């Protein structure tokens, strides 16, 4: 049987330090139990694995990502490997929307910007909202709220927000505030619209990206972390995603976009939540993702006119 450290990359001391709770105490007690036979050793290791798997399901550990996949230490090669698998995680019925989100609408904005008049039409915004809802958590009321904005308001508000962004030397806060004046548009969707304006530097406030770059190895702070969708959270996510982008760019000498980071976070999140084992490492080594963590929790409905 493979050792705990081989499967998870964590020593006994680290595991017990992180799991200062019933599960950690059970693991520690097992490891301090005298052994008499080889069979007892196998049984003991099996129990340790079961306790660690329970910890993973509760979001306490992030197996096999300690050295290779965390935002602090993922290599450019590993990053590109996960990025190349993004399309395989998108259902065929959503691929057309995905192309519009990552290529079509950003391309339209780039053309309009060259003409000195960057803005989004109402159809552009509703398409992006449809992509967001089908890509993540579906909230039909949100789509109706966004659709209730007039065509003129959509065009003028997005035009003004993009001008603010360009004038603010690519600072996001004021432009996101401007976009949030539209009905149904909060920080998350506003960041999506702004990301289409500047895919290189502006991260979309997605569930997976936030959880990935803000990751902490304790319950409630991994893939099971709850999100308030506040500007403070977005600002922290922005800083950490920017640090990751700059580190990978420095290490590789190649350009890394925020949409690339968004896609990698989406892949890692989906693989972790589905118990997926990467076909890129069938040996179970550091690059394999074998987590069987909890499914994404349903979020509570919001009572105001802004989305989460």
N, C-alpha and C positions, 0 to 999 in steps of 0.2 A: 504493500500500500504506500503511495506517495506520502511524504511527510507534510505536516501542516505548513511548514515554511516553504516547501517547494510549490505547494498549491497556491498559497496566499502571499508569500513573500514577507511574512511577519514572524518575528521571533516570539517566544513565550512571554518575555517581559513586555514587549510592545502590545501584544494582544491583551494581557491583563491590565496594562495601563489604560488602554482605550476602553476596555469593557469593565469599568468599575461598577459592576452591577451583578445581578444574579447569574447571568450567562458567564461573565468573566470569572466569578467565584467558582462556578461549576468546572470550568476549564482548569483553573488553578488547582482545585481539589483533585481532579483526575490526574494531573501531572505529578502530584505529590503522593499518589497511591502506590505502595510497594507492588512490584510485579513478581509473579511466580512462574508463569509459563508464557511461551510465545503466543498462545491463543489469547491469553489475558492482555498481552500487548496489543494485538490486533483489535480486540474489543475496545480497549481504551482509546486507541487512535480513532476508531470509528465513532465513538462517542464525542471525541473532541471535534471531529469534522461536523457532526450533527449540530453541536452547539455553535460552531462557527457559521454554518449555513443558516441557523436561526438568526444569528447576528446580522448576516448579510440581508436576509429578508426584512429585517427591521430597519435597514438603512444604516447600520452601525459600521459596517466595513465595506470597502470598495476593493474586492479581490482582483489581483493580477493587474492593477493599474498603478500601483505604488511608484514604479520606476518608469513606466512607458507611456501611460495615457493621461496622467493628471495634467491639468493646465500648467502647473509649475514646471513640469519636466518632460512633457511629450516631445519627441524629436521631430524634425522636419520630415524624415522618412516615414515615421509612424503616422504623422498627421496626414501626409499625402495618401497613405495606404487606406486610412479610414475615409478620407474625402472621396477616393475613387469608388467606394462602395455605397455612396449616398443614394444614387438612383435606384439601387436594388431594394432600398427600404421604402420607396414611394410606389403606392399602388398604381397600376396602369391608368385607372380612371382619373387620377389626380395629376398625371404627368403633364397634361396640357396647361393646367393652372400653374404648375411648378415652372414651366418654361416662361410663362407670362410674368411670374413674380421675379425670376432671376435674370431673365434676358429681355423679354418684350417690353415691359413697362420701364425698366431702367434705360433701355435703349431709346425709347420715345423721349424720356426726360433729358437724356444727353443731347438729342437732336434739338429739342426745344431750348435747352440751355445755350447751345451754340448760336441759336437765333436771338438770344438775349431775353427769353421769356419762358422760363421753366415753370411749369404748373402741372397739375393732374386734373383730368376731366373726371366727372362723377363716375363714369363707367370704369375708369382706371381704379378709383378708390374702392368701388363696390367689388371689383374683381379681386383686389388685394385682400379685402376683408373676407371674401368667400374663401380665398386660399388659406388665410389665417385660421378660419373656423374649421375648415376641413383638414387642415394640417395638424391642428391641435384639438382643443376642446370646443365642441360645437355649441353655440348659443344663438338660436334663431332670433331672439329679441334684439340682439346686437345688430344683426344684419338689417332688420327693419328700421332701427334707429338711424343707422348710417344712411340708408336709402331715403330717409325723410329730409335730408339736407338738400337744398336747391342746387341746381347745376352752377349757378352763378357763385353761390357761397363756396362750393367746392373749389372752383377754379381760383377765385380771388384769395381764399384762405391759404390754399397750398402755395400759390404764387408768393404771397407775402411771407409765409414761413420759410420758403427756400431762400428768399432774398435776405431774411434775417440771418439764416444760417451762413450764407456766403459773407455777409457783412460782419458777422461775429467771429470771423477767422475760424470757421468750422466748429464752433461751440454749439452743443445741441440743446441746452436747457431752454433758451428763449424760443427757439423754433418749435420745440415740442409743446411748449405752453401755447404758442399761437395755433398749432394744429389741433390742440385739445379743445378749442372753442367750438369745433364742429360737433354736432350731436352724435353720440356713440363713439367718439374718438377720445381715448385716454392715452396715457404714456406708452402702453404697449403698441397699440395700432399706430400712434403718431410716430414712434420710432421705426415702424415698418415703412411708412410713407417716406420718412427721411432717409432710411437706408436705401431706398430706390433712387434717391437723389444723389447719394454718395455711398455706393456699395463698398468702397475701399475702407472708409474710416468710421462709418456709423453702424453700430450693431443693432439688430432687431432684438427687442426685449422678449425673446422667446423663453418658454419654460425650460427647455433643455440647456440653452446657452447660459441662462442665469444660474441654474443648479450646477452646471459644470464648472464655471469659473469661480463660483462662491463656495465650492465644495468644502465641507468639513467632515471628518470621520467620526461622527456621532449621530445618534438617533435624531431624526427630524431635521438634519442638516445635510443630507445626501440627496439621492434622487427622490426622497420622500419629503423634501423641504417644502413648506408652504410659502406662497409668494403673495405679497400685498400689492404688487404692481405700482409701487410708489416711485417718485422721482429720486428719492434717496437710494432705493435699491438699484434703479437704473444707473445712477451715477457711479455706484460701486462696481456694478457689472461692466460699465463702460471702461473704467480705469483698469480692471483686471483683464478684460478682453484686449484692450490696447497694449497692455504689457506683454501678453502672449503673442500678439501680432508682431510687435517690435522685436521680441526675442527670436522668434522664428525667422524673421526677415534678416536679423543680424547673423544668425547661425547659418542660414542657407544662401544669403545674398540674393534672394528672390522675393518678389512681392507677394504678400499675403493679404487677402481681403477679409473684411468682417463677414461677408457672406460665406466665405470658405470656412471660417471658424464656426459660424452658425450651423453649417452642414455637418461638420465633424461632431459638434456637440449633440446634434440631432441623432446621428448614427450611434454614438456612445450611449445616449440615453435610451434609445429604442432597444439596443442590444442588451443593456443591463436590465431593463424592465421586462424583457421577454425571455430572459434566461438564455439568450443567444450565445453560442460559441462561435467565434470568428473562424471562417474557413481559411483565413490567412495564417492561422497557427493551430494546427490540429494536434500539436504535441501537448497543449495545455500550459505553454510557457507564459512569459510575462505579457505577451501581446494578445493572449486569448481573453475573451470576456465571458465569464461563465456565471455571472451573478444571476440570481433568481430573486430579484428584489420586488417590492410591492408594486402593483399596478398604480398608475397615477390616480391620486385621489380626486374625487369630484369636488369642484369648487362651489362655494356658496354663491347664490345669486346676489347681484348688487342692485341696490334700490335707486341709485341716481342715474343720470343720463349718460354717464361716462362708462366705458368698458373697463375691464380689469387690465 
